[in-house]
């Protein structure tokens, strides 16, 4: 019998497929369907930093001190339909823990280290097995340096770590000056895992209405190459667990990120397209491949194609770059 179990953030998971934070994970009924179809864990839909702050008594004062705040900020968020508030989110964690038996990760979408970090303790008390910090920040201030942005990330992790004992994973975007250094500092600050990579949704322009249009775009299978590459580079160099996300649409792509060094593969777009039973299809394909290659478990293949297996990883990476460009004609 092929063993598909894995460990992530110090937790035992029955499979490496994790349903990532999205509208797919905003109700107990949906979570049950992922458990029934073989998911190893679920990451609940994110609660936003702005929601947590807004619920506090000193919202106006806190918002005024925020690094990205402006006089219009209150009205911006007042016009966004957020059907679940901070206390409802705590109850969702509690209900999920009572209803399913796989690990439940709470998720906070955040951009700064402020008074909201105490809310993390409420999620821990509600039973969350781990906390995923979704650092969704688009730097637009020309006076902010890359060091400023990185320090902000580290401050968030340190403050949340001071509040909770449960494992912390940090979800990063790919637009960082030095990804290895940032990940190393995040590990030093107390995080047990990183999720690579967050997707920055690009707004479009409506030429008829002359307005900005926000539209959700599902990932494409080829997008898996970005997290796969960086996990392969970082695996074995930094003492932290890796989760891959973006572009994981089938069992083969999940196997690829595990071969690169990931502990788990986070899935969302494939479920939007094919519904919860697609998880079973992915797991069956993974099991078939492992059996055909005569591997007994997922643990046997983790990281065997990462750069740590190369004597000169930097030279290998450069050589592949040159090979692709020279060979394309």
N, C-alpha and C positions, 0 to 999 in steps of 0.2 A: 504494500500500500504506500503510495507516494505521500510524503508529509509536506503539506502546504503551509504549515504553521510558521510564524515568525515572531520576532521580538522587536518592539518599537517603544522608545521612551521608558524602557524598563518593564514594559507590560507584555504579557503573552497574548498573541493574536492567533486565531485559528487559521487565518489566511492573510496574505499581504495586500488584499484589496480593501481600501478604505474609501468610503463615500465622502467626498470633500464638501466643505462648507458652501451651501447654496440654498436656493429655495427647495431643493430636493430633500433637505434635512430640517424642515421647519415644523414637523408634526410627528407625534408618536406613531401614527398609522403608517407613515412613510418609512420610519425607522424600522418598524417590524418587518416590512417587506424586504429590506436590505439584509436583515438578519436571516430571514428565511431563505434568501438566495445566496448566502455564503460570505457576506461581507465580514471582514475581520474587525472593523471598528467603524464608527461614524463621527464626523465632525459637524456639529450643529451649525445652522445658519448663523452668521455673525451678528452680534450686537455691536452697535457703533459707539465709539467713544462719545460722539456728540449726544447720543441718546442718554447715556449715563450721566453726563454733565448736566443736561437739560433737566433731568429729574431732581437734581440736587437743589437745595435751598439757595445756594449762592451761585446759581447758574450765570446770572448777568455778570457778576464780578469775575468769575472764572473764565467765562468766554472772552471778556475784555483783556485778560492776561494771556490768552492763548497765543501760541506762536503763529498760527495761521488765521487768527480771528480778524474780523472787520465789522464795521457797523451793520453791514447787511447780513452777517452770518446767521443771526437768529431767524430772519425771514427765509433764508435759503433752506434751512432744515425744517422749518415749519411747513414748507410746501412739499416735502418728500413724504409719501405715504409709507409710514413704518408701523405695521400692524401689531408688532410685538415689542413692548417696552421692557425695561430692565427687570422689573419684578415678575412679569410674565415669562421672561427668559429664564429666570431662576426656577420657576415652576415647571418650565419645559425640561430643564435638566433633571429635576426631581422625578417628573413623570417618566422620562426616558429611562432613568436608572431602575425604576420599578417595573418597567414593561419589557425591557430587552436585557440580554445577558452578555452582549459584546461591549467592549469599552466605548464610553461616550466622552467625546472631547468637546468642551465648550470653546467658542471662538469669539475673540474681541477684535474688531477692526479699529486700529488706532494709529495716531500720527504723532502723539506727544506724551511726555511723562508728566501727568497732572493728577489732580485729586481723584480721578476716576479709578486709579489703580487699586484702591481699597475694595472696589466691587469684585475684584478677582477672588477675594476671600469668600464672598457670598456664593460664588460658583463652586468653589472647593467644598464649602459646607453643604451645598445642595447635592453633592455626590459626584461631580465631574471627575473623571479619571485622569484627565490632563487638560491643559489649556493651550490653545493655539492662538498666538498673537499675530494677526494679519496686519503687517506694517505697510499699509497702502498709502504711500506718500509720494506725491509728484512735486519735486523741487522746482520752483519757478522764480525764486528770488535770486538775482545775479550776485547778491552779496553773500549768500550762503555758500560755504565751501563744502567739499565732499567730507572733510573731517567733521564739520558741524553736523551734517546729516547722520554720519556714522555714530557720533557721540549721542545724538538724540535716540537712535535705535538702542544703544547700549543702556542709556538711562532708563528707557522703558522696561527693558528686561530686568535690570537691577531692582527697580521699584516694585515690579510685579513679583519677582523672586522674594523680596522682603515680606510680601503679603501671604504667599502660599507655599505649601510643601509639595504639592502635586507636580508632576513633570510639566515642563514648558517647552513648546515647539514654536519656532519663529518662522513665519511665512514671508519670504523676501521677494522683491521684484528683481529682474535681471540687470537693471540700469544702475550699477554700482561701479565705482572706479576700481576697487580692489575687492572682489568677491571673497577670495580666500582669507584676507585679513579681517573683513567684516564677520565672516562666519566664525573665525577663531576667537574674536572678541566677544561674540554672542555666546559661545561656549564658555568662555572665561567668566562671563557675567551670570552664568547659572542656568542657561538653557540646555536641555537634553537633546533637542532635535532642531533641524531646520527643514523647511518645506520649500523646494525649488521647482518652479518659480510662480509668483503671483502674475496674473495677466492684467495689464493695464488696458482698460477698455477705451477705445478711441471714439470720441464723439464725431458726428458727421454734421454737415450743414444742409439745411433745407432751403433750396434756392427760391422756391415759391413763397414760403412763409417767412423767409429771411430769419431763421432761428436755428439754434443749436439743437440737434436731435441726439438723444441718448438711446443706444440700441445694443442689446446683448448679442454678442457673437460667440457661438460655440467654437471650441478649439478644433483644430485640424490635426490629423494623425502625424503629419510631418513636424509639428511643433514639439514633439517629444524629444527631438534631437538636442534642443537647448538644455533642458534639465539633465538629460542623460550625459551630455558632455561634461557639465560641471560637477556632477556627482562622481563621474569617473576620475576627474582631476583631484577632487577633494577627499575621496574615500581613502582612509588609512593615514591621512596627514593630520586630521583634526579629530579629536575624541568626541564625536557627536553623531547621532543617528540622522540619516537622510531619508526624507520622503520626497518622491517625485510627483509632480503634478503638471498638467497641461499636455494634451495630445495623446493620453493613454486611452485608446479606444478598443483594444483587444488584448487577449492574453499574451500575444507575442511582444507587444510593446511593454507590457508589464514585466515580462521576463527580461527584456533588454535593460530596463532601468535597475533591476535587481542584479543582473550581471555586472552593471557599472558600479554597484555598491549601495543601492537604496535598500532600506529595510521594508518599505511599503510603497505601493503605487496608489495615488489618490485619483479617484474617478468621478467625473460629473457629466461631461458632455455626452459620453457614450450612453449614460443612463437617460439623459434627456431624449436621446434619439431612439433608444431601444428598450427603455423601461428596466425595472429592477431585475427581471429574469436574465438579462444580459450578463449579470455578474456570474451566474452559473456557467454560461457559455465560456466566459473568459477563464474561469477556474478549470473547466474541463480541458480547454486548449493548453493551459499551462501544465496540467497534470500529464497530458498526452506527450508533450515535448520532453518533459523531465524523464518520463518512462522510456521514451525512444532513445534518449541520450544516456540512459542508465544512471541517472542521478536519483538518489533516494529521497532528497528533500530540497526545499527552497534554500535552506541554510548552506547546502553544499555548493551552490552556484553564486552566492552573494559576493560580489566584488572581484570575481575571477577575471573580469575584463577591464578592471580599473587601471589607471596609470601606475599604481603602486607596483604592478607586476613588471613594469619596464625599468631597466637600469638607468635610463636617461629620459624621464617623462617630459621634460621641457623640450628636449631635442625631438622626441617622438611627435609631440604636438605640432611643432614647427614643420617637421617633415611631412606630416599629413596635409597641412595647409598648402605647402608648396606642391605636393603631389597632385592635389585636386586642381589647382590653378594651371599647372603645366600640362596636365593630362586632358584638360577640357579644350576641345578644338572644334 
